Amino acid sequence: MRSIPIKNLRMGMIIESDILSDNGRVVLAENNIIDEQAINRLKFYAIPSIEVSDDYGYDKPPTELTQDNVASVKIVFENAGSSALPKSDSGKAIHIDKATYQNMKQQLLQSPTANLKKQTQEEGDFRKRKGYKKLLTGYSAALKTTRALFSKIKNGENVSDSQFISLINDAFDMNNESFSLFEWFNIIKDLNDPIYAQSLNAALLCRALGKWLSMSESDCNVLAVCGLLHDIGKLTVDPAILNKPGNLTDAEFSAIRSHPIAGFDMVKKLEIDPRVKKAILQHHERNDGSGYPFHRVQSEIHPFSQITAICDVYIAMTSGRSHRKSLCPFDVIHNFEQSGMAMFNGRYLFTFLENIALSYQHNTVILNDGRSGNIIMLNRNNYSSPVVQLSNGEFLDLSQSPELQIIGLK
């Protein structure tokens, strides 16, 4: 048995023991075989490493068969029967069982350069768009204002609701001028800023979700402030812990999990809407009681806290961190569909997923087999698997092809 960082996991490795989330939920059970869906679940729950069996199917660790360098390795598949073995360029057989072989074969046949190619095209296209530099300058200014307001609160100075609302509304309007909100989130997804960018983006998304839920303008403003201040308690956490790339100790986990109470203590005397204070305290509570700090259930969690929690998770998962890369929005949608209904308010989550998916309609996406196409229609029962029109004109319903997933955006 040995501990493997998530970024170093290989398809076919066997999980040694149950993998639990911070709140004790079983993320993956022992003896499961690592595949792409398993890795996505681990990333969704921000699990940095896991224990795998030493007896995981190979004669020795096949370092040449990682996703990172598969492009440089020529793999020959011989005899398609159950005893088939892939061989390296040296001709030495790599002994694996049938299930692992089939899984590895599927992974190796995917385009290994798709993500890099996608990222290069993405950045180049966005930088050529009208208004890009203006938006970048405006966003940088908004982050600077966010830092200044947070610093005032940390120093015990009074800050009014109007200051927060002015910042958020200006940033929200700025994003709507040349880029959609989600296009902008996609541009800055690898900005490793677990406090200020996370807070500003959560504020923008909370305001958007409030509009999707047909809330009043005043409620949308309050909800946006909930998103802006929800993580302010992280100012009390050692930055070395927040940005640690490796495994966290129990004490470090406890320090991070203390931020909702720390944040509430920082703002409890401020003359701001009480719903904001509740969202700061409750944004890590979950409807099934699995959250923290007080393990509240749905009836005990304020609606604004429930909405903030959804936006917080989405922004966190689609943003880069020191211990992992950003996830594709459709990976996050898929994880919400798989395990979100127990943890989050169904009405808010359904509205959220529908509008997130709608925002990507007609966008070009990359599939895990290397093909790309445009999203032309959503599946209301499976938003992570829309109908895609491929470049050759073929229509592909991903809900009917579970082996295919969206892995990136162009």
C-alpha positions in Angstrom: 0.0 0.0 0.0 1.2 3.5 -0.8 -0.1 7.0 -1.0 -0.4 8.6 -4.4 -1.2 12.3 -5.2 -4.3 12.6 -7.3 -2.3 14.1 -10.2 -0.1 10.9 -10.3 -3.0 8.4 -10.3 -3.1 6.0 -13.3 -6.1 4.3 -14.8 -6.5 0.8 -13.3 -5.0 1.4 -9.9 -6.9 -0.3 -7.1 -8.2 1.8 -4.1 -6.9 0.2 -0.9 -9.6 1.5 1.5 -12.7 3.7 1.6 -12.0 7.3 0.7 -13.9 9.7 2.9 -14.7 13.4 2.4 -14.0 15.9 5.2 -17.5 15.3 6.6 -17.2 11.5 6.5 -19.1 10.8 3.3 -17.7 7.8 1.3 -16.4 9.3 -1.9 -15.1 6.0 -3.4 -15.2 2.6 -1.8 -12.3 0.2 -1.4 -11.3 -2.1 -4.2 -12.7 0.2 -6.8 -10.5 0.7 -9.9 -9.4 4.2 -10.7 -11.0 5.5 -13.9 -11.8 9.0 -15.2 -15.0 9.3 -13.3 -13.3 8.3 -10.1 -10.6 11.0 -10.6 -13.3 13.6 -11.2 -15.0 12.7 -7.9 -11.7 13.0 -6.0 -11.2 16.4 -7.6 -14.7 17.5 -6.8 -14.2 16.7 -3.1 -10.7 18.3 -3.2 -9.0 15.1 -2.0 -5.2 15.6 -2.6 -4.0 11.9 -2.4 -5.3 8.4 -1.8 -3.9 5.0 -0.7 -3.6 2.4 -3.5 -2.8 -1.2 -3.3 0.8 -2.3 -4.1 -0.7 -5.1 -6.1 -2.4 -2.8 -8.6 -2.1 -4.9 -11.8 1.4 -4.1 -13.1 4.6 -6.0 -12.8 6.2 -2.6 -12.0 4.9 1.0 -12.0 4.7 1.7 -15.8 5.9 5.3 -15.6 5.9 5.6 -19.4 2.1 5.2 -19.5 1.0 8.3 -17.7 -1.5 10.7 -19.2 1.2 13.4 -19.2 3.6 11.7 -21.5 1.6 9.2 -23.4 2.1 11.2 -26.6 5.7 10.2 -26.7 5.1 6.5 -26.3 4.0 4.2 -29.1 1.7 1.5 -27.8 0.9 -1.6 -29.9 -2.3 -3.5 -29.2 -2.1 -7.1 -30.3 -4.7 -9.8 -30.4 -8.0 -8.1 -29.3 -8.9 -11.1 -27.2 -9.0 -11.2 -23.4 -5.3 -12.2 -23.2 -4.1 -9.2 -25.2 -1.2 -7.2 -23.8 -0.1 -3.8 -24.8 3.7 -3.5 -25.4 6.1 -0.6 -25.1 8.5 0.4 -27.8 11.1 -1.9 -26.2 8.7 -4.8 -26.8 8.4 -5.7 -23.1 4.9 -6.8 -22.2 3.2 -4.8 -19.4 1.1 -7.3 -17.6 -2.4 -6.1 -16.7 -5.8 -7.7 -16.2 -8.5 -7.5 -18.9 -10.6 -4.8 -17.2 -7.5 -2.6 -16.6 -6.2 -3.2 -20.1 -9.5 -2.1 -21.7 -9.7 1.0 -19.5 -6.1 1.9 -20.3 -6.6 1.3 -24.0 -9.5 3.7 -24.0 -7.5 6.4 -22.2 -4.4 6.0 -24.4 -6.5 6.3 -27.6 -7.7 9.7 -26.6 -6.0 12.8 -27.9 -3.3 13.5 -25.3 -2.8 17.0 -26.5 -6.4 18.1 -26.4 -6.2 20.0 -23.2 -3.0 21.9 -24.1 -4.4 22.7 -27.5 -7.7 23.8 -26.1 -6.0 26.1 -23.6 -3.8 27.7 -26.2 -6.7 28.3 -28.6 -8.9 29.5 -25.8 -6.5 32.2 -24.5 -5.6 33.3 -28.0 -9.2 33.7 -29.1 -10.2 35.6 -25.9 -7.3 38.0 -26.1 -8.3 39.0 -29.6 -11.9 39.8 -28.6 -12.9 43.4 -28.4 -13.0 44.6 -24.8 -10.6 42.0 -23.4 -8.0 44.5 -22.1 -10.7 46.7 -20.7 -12.3 43.8 -18.9 -8.9 42.6 -17.6 -8.2 46.1 -16.2 -11.6 46.4 -14.7 -11.4 43.0 -13.0 -8.0 43.8 -11.6 -9.4 47.0 -10.1 -12.4 45.1 -8.7 -10.0 42.7 -7.0 -8.0 45.6 -5.6 -11.2 47.1 -4.1 -12.2 43.7 -2.7 -8.9 43.4 -0.9 -9.2 46.9 0.5 -12.7 46.3 1.8 -11.7 43.0 3.4 -8.7 44.7 5.0 -11.0 47.3 6.6 -13.2 44.5 8.0 -10.2 42.6 9.3 -9.0 45.8 11.0 -12.3 46.3 12.7 -13.5 49.2 10.5 -17.1 49.6 9.6 -18.1 49.0 6.0 -21.6 49.5 4.7 -23.8 47.3 2.4 -23.7 50.1 -0.2 -19.9 49.8 -0.7 -20.2 46.1 -1.3 -23.2 46.5 -3.7 -21.5 49.2 -5.7 -18.4 47.0 -6.2 -20.4 44.0 -7.2 -22.8 45.8 -9.6 -20.0 47.6 -11.3 -18.1 44.2 -11.8 -21.3 42.5 -12.9 -22.1 45.2 -15.6 -18.5 45.1 -16.7 -18.7 41.4 -17.4 -21.8 41.8 -19.5 -20.3 44.4 -21.9 -18.1 42.1 -24.0 -18.0 38.7 -22.4 -20.6 36.5 -20.8 -20.1 35.8 -17.1 -19.1 32.2 -17.8 -16.7 33.1 -20.6 -14.9 35.4 -18.1 -14.8 32.7 -15.4 -13.3 30.4 -18.1 -10.6 33.0 -18.9 -9.5 33.4 -15.3 -10.0 29.8 -14.2 -6.4 29.1 -13.4 -6.0 32.2 -11.2 -4.8 30.7 -7.9 -6.5 33.0 -5.5 -8.5 31.2 -2.8 -9.8 34.3 -1.2 -10.3 37.5 -3.2 -11.0 36.1 -6.7 -13.1 33.3 -5.2 -15.1 35.8 -3.3 -15.7 38.3 -6.2 -16.6 35.5 -8.6 -19.0 33.9 -6.0 -20.6 37.3 -5.6 -21.2 37.7 -9.4 -22.6 34.1 -9.6 -24.8 34.6 -6.6 -26.3 37.7 -8.2 -26.8 35.8 -11.4 -28.6 32.9 -9.6 -30.8 35.4 -7.8 -31.9 36.8 -11.1 -32.5 33.3 -12.5 -34.7 32.6 -9.4 -36.7 35.8 -10.2 -35.7 37.5 -6.9 -36.2 41.2 -6.4 -33.3 43.6 -7.1 -32.8 44.2 -3.4 -32.6 40.5 -2.6 -30.2 39.9 -5.5 -28.0 42.6 -4.1 -28.0 41.0 -0.6 -27.3 37.6 -2.1 -24.4 39.1 -4.0 -22.9 40.4 -0.8 -23.4 36.9 0.7 -21.2 35.6 -2.1 -18.6 38.3 -1.7 -18.2 37.9 2.1 -18.8 34.2 2.5 -15.1 33.2 2.8 -13.8 36.3 4.6 -12.9 34.1 7.6 -10.1 32.6 5.5 -8.2 35.8 6.2 -7.5 34.3 9.6 -6.1 31.1 8.1 -2.3 30.8 7.5 -1.8 31.4 3.8 0.7 28.6 3.8 -2.1 26.2 4.7 -4.5 27.7 2.1 -1.9 27.4 -0.7 -0.3 24.1 0.4 0.1 21.8 -2.6 0.3 18.6 -0.7 -1.7 16.7 1.9 -3.1 18.7 4.8 -2.6 17.5 8.4 -5.6 17.1 10.7 -4.7 20.3 12.4 -4.5 22.1 9.0 -7.9 20.8 8.0 -9.3 22.1 11.3 -7.8 25.5 10.7 -9.5 25.7 7.3 -12.8 24.4 8.7 -12.8 27.2 11.3 -13.2 29.9 8.7 -17.1 30.1 8.8 -17.1 30.9 12.6 -14.1 33.2 12.2 -15.8 35.1 9.4 -19.0 35.5 11.4 -17.0 36.8 14.3 -15.4 39.4 12.0 -18.7 40.8 10.7 -21.2 40.2 13.5 -21.0 43.8 14.7 -21.1 45.3 11.2 -24.3 47.1 10.1 -25.0 44.7 7.2 -28.0 42.6 6.3 -28.3 39.7 8.8 -28.8 37.2 5.9 -25.2 37.9 4.9 -23.9 37.0 8.4 -25.9 33.8 8.2 -24.4 32.9 4.8 -20.9 33.4 6.2 -21.6 31.1 9.0 -23.6 28.5 7.1 -22.1 28.3 3.6 -20.5 24.9 4.3 -23.6 23.4 5.9 -25.4 20.8 3.8 -29.0 19.8 3.7 -28.3 16.2 4.8 -26.4 17.3 7.9 -23.0 16.4 6.5 -21.6 19.9 6.5 -19.9 22.1 9.1 -19.5 23.8 11.5 -22.7 22.7 13.2 -24.1 19.9 10.9 -27.3 21.8 10.2 -30.0 20.2 8.1 -32.1 21.9 5.3 -34.8 23.3 7.6 -32.1 25.0 9.7 -30.1 26.5 6.9 -31.2 29.9 5.6 -32.2 30.0 1.8 -29.5 32.6 1.1 -26.9 30.3 2.7 -28.1 27.4 0.6 -27.7 29.5 -2.6 -24.3 30.8 -1.6 -23.1 27.2 -0.9 -24.0 26.1 -4.5 -22.2 29.1 -6.0 -19.2 28.6 -3.7 -18.7 25.0 -4.8 -19.0 25.8 -8.5 -16.5 28.6 -8.4 -14.1 26.6 -6.2 -14.2 23.5 -8.5 -13.8 25.5 -11.8 -10.9 27.5 -10.4 -7.3 26.4 -10.3 -5.7 25.7 -6.9 -2.2 24.9 -5.8 -3.0 21.2 -5.3 -5.1 20.7 -8.5 -6.1 22.2 -11.9 -9.4 23.7 -12.6 -12.2 21.3 -13.5 -14.2 21.5 -16.7 -17.7 23.1 -16.0 -19.3 19.9 -17.3 -17.4 17.8 -14.8 -18.7 20.0 -12.0 -22.3 19.8 -13.4 -21.9 16.0 -13.6 -20.8 15.8 -10.0 -23.7 18.0 -8.9 -26.1 15.7 -10.7 -24.6 12.6 -9.2 -24.3 13.7 -5.5 -25.7 17.2 -5.2 -29.4 16.6 -4.7 -28.8 15.2 -1.2 -26.6 18.1 -0.1 -28.2 21.1 -1.8 -31.7 22.5 -2.2 -33.2 20.9 -5.2 -35.1 23.9 -6.5 -32.0 26.2 -6.4 -29.7 23.5 -7.7 -32.0 22.6 -10.7 -32.3 26.3 -11.6 -28.6 26.7 -11.3 -27.6 23.7 -13.4 -30.2 24.6 -16.1 -28.9 28.1 -16.5 -25.2 27.1 -16.3 -25.8 24.6 -19.1 -27.8 27.1 -21.2 -24.9 29.5 -20.9 -22.7 27.0 -22.8 -25.2 26.2 -25.5 -23.8 26.7 -29.0 -20.2 26.7 -27.5 -17.6 24.3 -29.0 -16.6 21.6 -26.6 -13.9 18.8 -26.6 -14.9 15.2 -26.0 -12.7 12.6 -24.3 -12.1 10.8 -27.5 -10.5 13.9 -29.1 -13.5 15.0 -31.2 -15.1 18.4 -30.9 -18.5 19.8 -31.7 -21.1 22.4 -30.8 -23.7 22.0 -28.1 -27.1 22.3 -29.9 -29.6 21.0 -27.3 -29.7 20.2 -23.6 -31.0 17.1 -21.9 -33.1 18.3 -19.0 -32.5 15.1 -17.1 -28.8 15.1 -17.7 -27.3 18.6 -18.2 -23.8 17.3 -18.3 -24.6 15.2 -21.4 -26.1 17.5 -24.1 -26.6 16.8 -27.8 -23.5 17.8 -29.7 -23.1 18.4 -33.4 -19.7 17.2 -34.5 -17.5 18.9 -37.0 -18.6 16.4 -39.7 -22.2 17.3 -39.2 -23.1 14.2 -37.1 -25.4 14.6 -34.2 -24.3 12.9 -31.0 -26.6 12.6 -27.9 -24.1 12.2 -25.0 -26.8 10.9 -22.7 -27.0 7.8 -24.9 -23.2 7.4 -25.0 -22.0 7.2 -21.4 -18.5 6.4 -22.4 -18.2 9.9 -23.8 -17.8 13.0 -21.7 -17.1 16.7 -22.3 -13.5 17.4 -21.0 -13.0 21.0 -22.2 -14.2 24.1 -23.9 -12.8 25.8 -27.0 
